Amino acid sequence: MNTAPFSFELFPPRNATVAARMPDIARRLGALGPEFISVTFGASGSTQDRSLDVLKYIRETTTVRAMAHLTCVGASVASVSAVVNEFIDAGIVDFLALRGDIPQGVTAAECFDELSTAAELTQLIRGIRRSRIPGELAPVAPGANRWRLREHRDGIIAVAAYPNGHPESRDLQQDLDALLAKQAAGANLAITQLFFEADDYLRFIDQARSAGVTIPILPGIMPITSVARLRRIVELTGEPWPERFADALDSCNSDAARRELGVAQASALSYDLLAGGAPGLHIYTHNRIDEPVEILGRVGAISRAQAEAALIEPNTASTSAQ
Ligand code: FAD
């Protein structure tokens, strides 16, 4: 079966109850056969230990690549190097290199120490990897039929990309230049910020390819099942307000209807992206299992049996976790 490749993002649990469920969440998502599972990293290293715990669960409960997000905002070369070395010591060799958001009330000049862009962080991680792990980072190339990261034997340094522009960017060219700088620094994969229209991504791919970006650019998909979450996400990411989707969510009269709409929107978007040539799907799971499984099932990336197995609870607790 030539199904679409996919990957997941998890975030470190915020309380002990969810922490206890994380190994099970990692195991069940891992059993679906993602190319990798990435784990977010709080700005200024605020979640460092909890991020590492989740990465370790992925390694212990699955055979899937565990990818660590790392940020460099406000950090020194020495402190970031110590984190990279600690992660490599724990067996984590794949990274998503990010600058991180500038905290509110602080200027960029006040906030950056020795590292001020994700490109610089990429270069630092690449240097440390080189000294610790023999061999260069190979380009991620499409497999015989489909892009398969699982079959890529070398490490991954992924970076962020913004189909609708980063909020701090003057224009598209600045975003393309930033992405090219990250590629030149050694990144071999990009993962996008969420967006709501397939054309946003497909247009950006054309522009990036024309500008010389050659690395795969994986679209980030986020199932959004409430207006409150939509507001929070748009505020956090600076994405344009998706009028039509927001109105449709607003007019739903039950949680079940909002959930169905969110899953349907993410599934239709995923379908259009894959049909348009996207190399796979990166799903922001919010530590949930059921919506990602439904989306993957609807686009035919997993079988019905896989979906049913993933939804079996080990106990009677709900399948969601924050
Ligand atoms: P960069 O690529 O360094 O730059 C962002 C923008 O700054 C560029 O688009 C460009 O406009 C400008 N810029 C960069 N370099 C230059 C230059 N040399 N000259 C002029 N302008 C420049 N945040 C977290 O805190 N933790 C996470 O785990 C996390 N995970 C994420 C995962 C994904 C897939 C994405 C898309 C974002 C994630 N973020 C995370 C958010 C991210 O940290 C923010 O979007 C941040 O504001 C920018 O990070 P970056 O790595 O894109 O920065």
Residues whose N, C-alpha, C, O or C-beta is under 5 A from the ligand:
A	BS01	FAD	T40 F41 G42 A43 H69 T71 A97 L98 R99 G100 D101 S116 T117 A118 A119 A160 A161 H166 E168 S169 Q174 D175 A178 I191 T192 Q193
